[in-house]
Amino acid sequence: MSRRKKSRNKVFESLEVVDAGAKGKTIAKTPEGKVVFLSNAVPGDVVDVQTFKKRKAYYEGKAINFHKRSDKRTEPECAYFGTCGGCKWQNMGYEHQLYYKEKEVVNNLTRIGHIELPEVTPISGSKTQYFYRNKMEFSFSDSRWLTLEEIQSDEELGDRNALGFHIPGMWDKILNIDQCHLQRDPSNAIRNAVRSFAVTNNLEFFNTRNQTGFLRTLMIRTATTGDVMVVVQFFKEDAAKRQLLLDYIKETFPEVTSLQYVINGKGNDTIYDQDVICYSGKDHIFEEMEGLHFKINAKSFYQTNSKQAYELYKITRDFAGLNGTELVYDLYTGTGTIAQFVSKKAKKVVGVESVPDAILAAKENAQLNAINNVDFYVGDMKHVFNDAFIAKHGQPDVVITDPPRDGMHKDVVAQLLKIAASKIVYVSCNSATQARDLALMDEMYKVTKVQAVDMFPQTFHVESVVLLEKR
């Protein structure tokens, strides 16, 4: 007869939550000093904790009883807080969010990178803490996420269709959303109207497990110019039903300047390898920043918080300290927004990016903005950014680098050390990998400026801008 395994889960009573850590978790400590990561508490809370995972160095758990609620708490705006997972810090006052974001950047640079820091410039907070996103993607589902109360209820569940967000960690569960506080109108109105129209007209919502249905995803992009893009993704073609829905959107929301659709029958819902078809209006929208116009299509990458992106770019340009005589390299240039933004202060800017479509967009936008002192090149950074590239395009005076979350490849770092530009401005969405890269350059470069930038209020995400100057 087999013995039942002894549960490793524990309950700790009256633990004080003392800090906020990575990925939005908060931190308490057991009487023995062992760290407990929590997902539903705020620094300053005193709680009883039920653990559900044990590791050698820490526990993971959740607060099951509150003895004291922190004065850092605030009432979440969103009815779905705690279920949706998109805004993990809505229960913490914004000034405290900024404190812990800046603290994370400083801790990563000093503890991981062992970098000696100058006086840190205070974090740039967002003036708008809600309705700041310019792009949202929603998923259709014919079996929406049910609350525990609904499951336990004897009442008829009724309509099971959903148009909303994936439940964290559950790829096939969609939470139906009536109001999201992340994107301004007409986003909520469009989403709710599309859902109601689809239900009324018996348009099948997608089933992820069975790979069946008709309606798959809905993307809405808004711009500070007033442009609005809507992209509906269908799992299969049904011309009559497709036209019925698209005509409804066109007629009901005349403010939509770009109405497009995708027919995608493959296993995942990414559209980057799919044809996007313009149904009404233009196949793009425009964003504007300091007189520059950026053309954005359905597949374009553009910073998700337009107003705060402007602040990020101004800080980057300020750190570069350009006087009009410099050759600037913009590594991981994307669609060339930073390159074009700093171009009027530089002699010439050379942008490099691995995504061909992004470089095409960068060139098109530069032409649109009549910028003649920028050149863009496509290629895998660790291969294209070599001695031959430097010999052809010149020795840069300043390098701006804005890599993905994984940071820079070690060969790119080695090449930066080899060319030894007088300044490097390193923009990062992951200060941990940024710290790793800075450590590799520490012998040659000194960090002279640091500033965090909050692009995503109510979340734990934070950008970090660092200026390195040759020792």
C-alpha positions as CSV (number, residue, x, y, z in Angstrom):
1,M,0.0,0.0,0.0
2,S,1.6,3.3,-1.1
3,R,1.9,6.2,1.3
4,R,0.4,9.5,0.5
5,K,3.1,12.2,-0.1
6,K,3.3,14.7,2.7
7,S,2.3,18.1,1.5
8,R,5.1,20.7,1.4
9,N,2.6,23.5,1.5
10,K,2.8,25.6,4.7
11,V,0.9,28.4,6.4
12,F,2.9,31.3,7.9
13,E,1.1,33.7,10.2
14,S,1.4,37.4,10.5
15,L,4.2,38.0,7.9
16,E,5.0,41.6,7.0
17,V,5.4,42.3,3.3
18,V,8.6,44.2,3.1
19,D,9.4,44.8,-0.6
20,A,8.4,44.4,-4.3
21,G,10.5,42.1,-6.5
22,A,10.7,41.0,-10.1
23,K,7.7,40.3,-12.3
24,G,5.3,42.1,-9.9
25,K,5.7,39.8,-7.0
26,T,6.0,41.2,-3.5
27,I,8.3,39.8,-0.8
28,A,7.8,38.7,2.8
29,K,10.1,36.7,5.0
30,T,9.5,33.7,7.2
31,P,10.7,33.8,10.9
32,E,13.7,31.9,9.7
33,G,14.5,34.5,7.1
34,K,13.4,32.6,4.0
35,V,11.9,34.7,1.2
36,V,8.2,34.2,0.2
37,F,7.1,35.6,-3.1
38,L,3.4,36.8,-3.2
39,S,1.1,37.8,-6.0
40,N,-1.7,39.4,-4.1
41,A,-0.2,41.7,-1.5
42,V,1.4,45.1,-1.2
43,P,4.5,46.2,0.7
44,G,3.3,47.2,4.2
45,D,0.6,44.5,4.4
46,V,0.7,42.1,7.3
47,V,-0.7,38.8,6.2
48,D,-1.1,35.0,6.8
49,V,0.5,33.2,3.9
50,Q,-0.4,29.8,2.3
51,T,2.6,28.5,0.3
52,F,2.0,26.5,-2.9
53,K,5.6,26.1,-4.1
54,K,8.8,25.4,-2.3
55,R,12.3,26.0,-3.7
56,K,15.7,25.7,-2.0
57,A,16.0,29.5,-1.6
58,Y,12.3,30.6,-1.4
59,Y,8.6,29.9,-1.3
60,E,5.8,31.1,-3.5
61,G,2.5,31.7,-1.9
62,K,-0.5,33.9,-1.5
63,A,-2.0,36.0,1.3
64,I,-5.0,34.2,2.7
65,N,-5.8,36.6,5.6
66,F,-4.9,40.3,6.1
67,H,-4.1,41.5,9.7
68,K,-3.1,44.9,8.4
69,R,-3.5,46.6,5.1
70,S,-0.7,48.8,3.8
71,D,-1.1,52.6,3.5
72,K,0.5,52.1,0.1
73,R,-2.7,50.4,-1.1
74,T,-5.3,52.0,-3.4
75,E,-8.6,50.8,-4.7
76,P,-8.2,49.2,-8.2
77,E,-10.1,51.0,-10.9
78,C,-10.8,47.8,-12.9
79,A,-13.5,45.2,-12.0
80,Y,-11.3,42.4,-13.4
81,F,-8.2,43.2,-11.2
82,G,-6.8,40.0,-9.8
83,T,-8.3,37.8,-12.5
84,C,-7.1,39.5,-15.8
85,G,-3.4,39.6,-14.8
86,G,-2.7,42.6,-17.1
87,C,-2.3,45.3,-14.4
88,K,-0.8,43.6,-11.4
89,W,-0.1,46.8,-9.5
90,Q,-3.5,48.5,-9.7
91,N,-3.8,48.0,-5.9
92,M,-0.7,50.1,-5.2
93,G,-0.6,53.9,-5.3
94,Y,1.2,55.3,-8.4
95,E,3.9,57.1,-6.4
96,H,4.8,53.8,-4.8
97,Q,4.8,52.0,-8.1
98,L,7.4,54.5,-9.3
99,Y,9.5,54.0,-6.2
100,Y,9.7,50.2,-6.7
101,K,10.4,50.5,-10.4
102,E,13.3,52.8,-9.9
103,K,14.6,50.7,-7.1
104,E,14.5,47.6,-9.3
105,V,16.6,49.4,-12.0
106,V,19.2,50.5,-9.4
107,N,19.3,47.1,-7.7
108,N,19.9,45.3,-11.0
109,L,22.6,47.6,-12.1
110,T,24.5,47.5,-8.8
111,R,23.8,43.8,-7.8
112,I,24.0,42.1,-11.1
113,G,26.3,44.5,-13.0
114,H,28.3,45.6,-10.0
115,I,28.2,49.0,-11.6
116,E,29.2,52.2,-9.7
117,L,26.4,54.6,-10.3
118,P,26.3,58.4,-10.4
119,E,23.4,60.2,-8.7
120,V,20.4,58.6,-10.3
121,T,18.0,61.0,-12.1
122,P,14.5,60.5,-10.7
123,I,12.2,58.2,-12.7
124,S,10.1,59.7,-15.4
125,G,6.5,58.9,-14.5
126,S,3.6,58.9,-16.9
127,K,1.2,61.8,-16.7
128,T,-1.6,59.4,-17.7
129,Q,-1.9,56.3,-15.6
130,Y,-4.9,54.8,-17.4
131,F,-6.1,54.7,-21.0
132,Y,-2.5,55.1,-22.2
133,R,-2.0,52.2,-24.6
134,N,-2.3,52.7,-28.3
135,K,-2.6,49.0,-29.2
136,M,-4.8,46.3,-27.7
137,E,-5.4,42.7,-28.9
138,F,-8.5,40.8,-27.8
139,S,-9.3,37.1,-28.3
140,F,-12.7,35.5,-29.1
141,S,-13.7,32.3,-27.3
142,D,-16.9,30.2,-27.3
143,S,-16.2,29.0,-23.7
144,R,-15.4,32.0,-21.6
145,W,-13.7,31.9,-18.2
146,L,-16.2,31.2,-15.4
147,T,-15.8,32.6,-11.9
148,L,-16.0,30.3,-8.9
149,E,-19.3,31.8,-8.0
150,E,-20.7,31.0,-11.5
151,I,-19.4,27.4,-11.3
152,Q,-21.0,26.8,-7.9
153,S,-24.2,28.5,-8.8
154,D,-27.3,26.5,-9.9
155,E,-28.3,29.3,-12.3
156,E,-28.2,28.9,-16.0
157,L,-24.8,30.2,-17.3
158,G,-26.3,31.6,-20.5
159,D,-24.0,33.1,-23.1
160,R,-20.6,31.5,-23.0
161,N,-19.0,33.6,-25.7
162,A,-16.1,35.9,-24.7
163,L,-14.1,38.7,-26.3
164,G,-11.3,39.7,-24.0
165,F,-8.0,38.5,-22.5
166,H,-6.3,35.2,-21.8
167,I,-6.3,34.2,-18.2
168,P,-2.6,34.2,-17.1
169,G,-1.0,30.8,-17.7
170,M,-4.1,29.4,-19.4
171,W,-3.7,29.5,-23.2
172,D,-7.3,28.4,-23.9
173,K,-9.2,30.5,-21.3
174,I,-10.6,33.9,-22.2
175,L,-11.9,36.4,-19.7
176,N,-14.8,38.4,-21.2
177,I,-14.2,42.2,-20.8
178,D,-16.8,44.9,-20.7
179,Q,-14.5,47.8,-19.8
180,C,-10.7,47.9,-20.0
181,H,-8.9,50.9,-18.5
182,L,-5.8,50.6,-20.7
183,Q,-7.0,52.1,-24.1
184,R,-9.0,55.2,-24.7
185,D,-12.3,55.3,-26.5
186,P,-13.6,54.1,-28.9
187,S,-11.8,50.9,-28.0
188,N,-14.3,49.6,-25.4
189,A,-17.2,50.7,-27.5
190,I,-15.9,48.9,-30.6
191,R,-15.1,45.7,-28.7
192,N,-18.4,45.5,-27.0
193,A,-20.4,46.3,-30.1
194,V,-18.5,43.6,-32.1
195,R,-19.2,41.0,-29.5
196,S,-22.9,41.8,-29.3
197,F,-23.3,41.9,-33.1
198,A,-21.5,38.6,-33.4
199,V,-23.7,36.9,-30.8
200,T,-26.9,38.3,-32.3
201,N,-26.0,37.2,-35.8
202,N,-24.7,33.8,-34.7
203,L,-21.1,34.3,-35.8
204,E,-19.1,31.5,-34.3
205,F,-16.5,32.4,-31.7
206,F,-13.2,30.5,-31.8
207,N,-12.5,27.4,-29.9
208,T,-8.7,27.1,-29.3
209,R,-8.6,23.5,-28.2
210,N,-10.7,22.2,-31.1
211,Q,-9.4,24.8,-33.6
212,T,-13.0,25.5,-34.7
213,G,-15.1,28.6,-35.2
214,F,-15.0,31.8,-37.3
215,L,-14.0,34.9,-35.2
216,R,-10.4,34.7,-33.8
217,T,-9.0,38.0,-32.7
218,L,-9.6,41.7,-32.7
219,M,-6.8,44.3,-32.8
220,I,-7.5,48.0,-32.1
221,R,-4.8,50.7,-32.6
222,T,-5.3,54.3,-31.8
223,A,-3.0,57.3,-32.4
224,T,-2.6,60.8,-31.0
225,T,-3.5,62.1,-34.5
226,G,-7.0,60.7,-34.0
227,D,-6.5,57.8,-36.4
228,V,-8.1,54.4,-35.4
229,M,-7.2,51.0,-36.9
230,V,-9.3,47.9,-36.5
231,V,-8.1,44.5,-37.6
232,V,-10.4,41.4,-37.4
233,Q,-8.8,38.0,-37.7
234,F,-11.0,35.2,-39.0
235,F,-10.1,31.5,-38.7
236,K,-11.7,30.7,-42.0
237,E,-13.1,32.5,-45.0
238,D,-16.9,33.0,-45.1
239,A,-17.4,36.0,-47.4
240,A,-21.0,36.7,-46.5
241,K,-20.4,36.6,-42.7
242,R,-17.1,38.5,-43.0
243,Q,-18.7,41.2,-45.0
244,L,-21.6,41.4,-42.6
245,L,-19.4,42.1,-39.6
246,L,-17.0,44.4,-41.4
247,D,-19.8,46.5,-42.9
248,Y,-21.3,46.8,-39.4
249,I,-18.0,48.1,-38.0
250,K,-17.6,50.5,-40.9
251,E,-21.1,51.9,-40.6
252,T,-21.3,52.0,-36.8
253,F,-17.8,53.5,-36.2
254,P,-17.1,56.1,-38.9
255,E,-14.1,57.3,-36.8
256,V,-12.2,54.1,-37.8
257,T,-9.8,55.2,-40.5
258,S,-8.3,51.8,-41.2
259,L,-10.5,48.7,-41.3
260,Q,-8.6,45.5,-42.2
261,Y,-8.9,41.7,-41.9
262,V,-6.9,38.5,-41.9
263,I,-7.9,34.9,-42.8
264,N,-5.7,32.7,-40.6
265,G,-6.3,29.0,-40.4
266,K,-2.9,28.0,-38.9
267,G,-2.3,26.7,-35.4
268,N,-1.4,30.1,-33.8
269,D,-3.0,33.5,-34.2
270,T,0.2,35.6,-35.0
271,I,-0.4,37.6,-38.2
272,Y,3.2,38.4,-39.1
273,D,3.3,35.7,-41.7
274,Q,-0.2,36.4,-42.9
275,D,-1.7,38.7,-45.6
276,V,-3.5,41.6,-44.1
277,I,-6.3,42.9,-46.4
278,C,-7.6,46.4,-46.3
279,Y,-11.4,46.5,-46.3
280,S,-12.1,50.2,-45.8
281,G,-10.0,53.3,-45.4
282,K,-6.2,53.2,-45.5
283,D,-3.9,50.2,-44.7
284,H,-2.2,52.3,-42.1
285,I,-2.5,55.0,-39.5
286,F,-0.1,57.8,-38.6
287,E,1.5,58.7,-35.3
288,E,3.1,62.1,-34.8
289,M,5.9,63.2,-32.5
290,E,7.7,66.6,-32.6
291,G,6.6,67.2,-36.1
292,L,7.6,63.8,-37.4
293,H,5.0,61.4,-38.8
294,F,5.3,57.7,-38.5
295,K,3.3,55.4,-40.7
296,I,2.0,52.4,-38.7
297,N,0.5,49.3,-40.4
298,A,-1.1,46.2,-38.8
299,K,2.3,44.5,-38.3
300,S,4.3,47.5,-37.3
301,F,6.1,47.8,-33.9
302,Y,5.6,51.1,-32.3
303,Q,6.0,52.0,-28.6
304,T,2.7,51.1,-27.0
305,N,2.5,54.3,-24.9
306,S,2.8,57.1,-27.4
307,K,3.1,60.1,-25.0
308,Q,5.6,58.4,-22.8
309,A,7.6,57.2,-25.8
310,Y,8.1,60.9,-26.5
311,E,9.6,61.3,-23.0
312,L,11.8,58.2,-23.5
313,Y,13.2,59.5,-26.8
314,K,13.8,63.0,-25.4
315,I,15.8,61.5,-22.5
316,T,17.8,59.3,-25.0
317,R,18.6,62.4,-27.2
318,D,19.5,64.4,-24.1
319,F,21.9,61.7,-22.9
320,A,23.5,61.5,-26.3
321,G,24.3,65.2,-26.1
322,L,24.6,65.7,-29.8
323,N,25.8,69.0,-31.4
324,G,25.3,68.3,-35.1
325,T,28.8,67.0,-35.9
326,E,28.4,63.3,-34.9
327,L,28.0,60.1,-36.7
328,V,25.5,58.1,-34.7
329,Y,24.8,54.3,-34.9
330,D,21.3,53.3,-33.8
331,L,21.5,49.5,-33.1
332,Y,18.3,47.5,-33.0
333,T,16.6,50.5,-34.7
334,G,13.2,48.8,-35.2
335,T,11.2,51.1,-37.5
336,G,13.8,53.8,-37.0
337,T,11.8,56.0,-34.7
338,I,14.8,56.9,-32.4
339,A,17.1,57.3,-35.4
340,Q,14.8,59.8,-37.0
341,F,14.1,61.6,-33.7
342,V,17.7,62.3,-33.0
343,S,18.7,63.0,-36.7
344,K,18.2,66.7,-36.6
345,K,20.9,66.9,-33.9
346,A,23.4,64.7,-35.7
347,K,25.5,64.8,-38.8
348,K,24.4,61.3,-39.8
349,V,22.5,58.4,-38.3
350,V,23.0,54.7,-39.3
351,G,20.3,52.3,-38.1
352,V,20.6,48.5,-38.0
353,E,17.8,46.0,-37.5
354,S,17.2,42.3,-38.1
355,V,13.5,42.5,-39.3
356,P,13.3,43.4,-43.0
357,D,9.7,44.8,-42.7
358,A,10.8,47.1,-40.0
359,I,13.7,48.5,-42.1
360,L,11.3,49.0,-45.0
361,A,9.0,51.0,-42.7
362,A,12.0,53.0,-41.4
363,K,13.1,54.0,-44.9
364,E,9.5,54.9,-45.9
365,N,9.0,57.0,-42.8
366,A,12.4,58.8,-43.3
367,Q,11.3,59.6,-46.9
368,L,7.9,60.8,-45.6
369,N,9.6,63.1,-43.1
370,A,12.1,64.3,-45.7
371,I,15.0,63.2,-43.5
372,N,18.1,62.8,-45.7
373,N,20.8,62.1,-43.1
374,V,19.7,58.6,-42.0
375,D,20.6,55.2,-43.6
376,F,19.0,51.9,-42.6
377,Y,20.4,48.4,-43.0
378,V,18.9,45.0,-42.3
379,G,20.7,42.0,-40.8
380,D,21.3,39.9,-37.7
381,M,23.1,42.3,-35.4
382,K,25.8,39.8,-34.3
383,H,26.7,39.1,-38.0
384,V,26.2,42.4,-39.8
385,F,27.7,44.7,-37.1
386,N,31.3,43.8,-37.9
387,D,34.6,45.3,-39.0
388,A,33.5,45.5,-42.6
389,F,30.4,47.4,-41.6
390,I,32.4,49.9,-39.6
391,A,34.9,50.3,-42.5
392,K,32.1,51.0,-44.9
393,H,29.9,53.3,-42.8
394,G,32.5,55.0,-40.6
395,Q,33.6,55.1,-37.0
396,P,30.7,56.2,-34.9
397,D,31.0,59.0,-32.3
398,V,27.9,58.0,-30.4
399,V,26.1,54.6,-30.3
400,I,22.4,54.3,-29.3
401,T,21.3,50.7,-28.6
402,D,17.8,49.6,-27.7
403,P,17.9,45.7,-27.8
404,P,15.1,43.3,-27.0
405,R,14.6,41.9,-23.5
406,D,17.4,39.4,-23.9
407,G,19.9,42.2,-24.2
408,M,22.8,42.4,-26.7
409,H,24.6,39.4,-28.0
410,K,28.2,39.0,-26.6
411,D,29.6,39.5,-30.1
412,V,27.8,42.9,-30.4
413,V,29.2,43.9,-27.0
414,A,32.7,42.8,-28.2
415,Q,32.4,44.9,-31.3
416,L,31.2,48.0,-29.3
417,L,34.4,47.6,-27.2
418,K,36.5,47.3,-30.3
419,I,35.2,50.5,-32.0
420,A,35.2,52.4,-28.7
421,A,32.8,55.2,-29.4
422,S,33.1,58.1,-27.0
423,K,29.5,57.6,-25.8
424,I,26.9,54.8,-25.7
425,V,23.3,55.4,-24.8
426,Y,21.8,52.1,-23.7
427,V,18.0,51.9,-23.7
428,S,16.5,48.8,-22.1
429,C,13.2,47.2,-21.2
430,N,15.0,44.7,-19.0
431,S,17.5,46.2,-16.6
432,A,18.8,42.7,-15.6
433,T,20.2,42.0,-19.0
434,Q,21.2,45.6,-19.4
435,A,23.2,45.2,-16.1
436,R,24.9,42.0,-17.5
437,D,26.0,43.9,-20.7
438,L,27.2,46.9,-18.7
439,A,29.4,44.7,-16.6
440,L,31.1,43.5,-19.8
441,M,31.9,47.1,-20.8
442,D,32.7,48.4,-17.3
443,E,36.5,48.3,-17.8
444,M,36.3,50.7,-20.8
445,Y,33.1,52.7,-20.0
446,K,31.9,54.6,-16.9
447,V,28.2,55.0,-16.3
448,T,27.6,58.7,-16.0
449,K,23.8,59.0,-16.2
450,V,20.9,56.7,-15.3
451,Q,17.1,57.3,-15.5
452,A,14.2,54.9,-15.4
453,V,11.1,55.6,-17.5
454,D,7.7,54.3,-16.7
455,M,6.0,53.3,-20.0
456,F,3.4,51.0,-18.4
457,P,1.6,52.3,-15.3
458,Q,-0.2,49.7,-13.1
459,T,2.3,47.1,-14.2
460,F,5.8,46.1,-13.0
461,H,7.5,46.9,-16.3
462,V,10.0,49.7,-16.5
463,E,12.5,51.1,-19.1
464,S,16.0,52.1,-18.2
465,V,18.2,54.6,-20.0
466,V,22.0,54.6,-19.2
467,L,24.7,56.8,-20.6
468,L,28.2,55.3,-20.8
469,E,31.3,57.5,-21.5
470,K,34.8,56.3,-22.1
471,R,37.0,56.2,-19.0
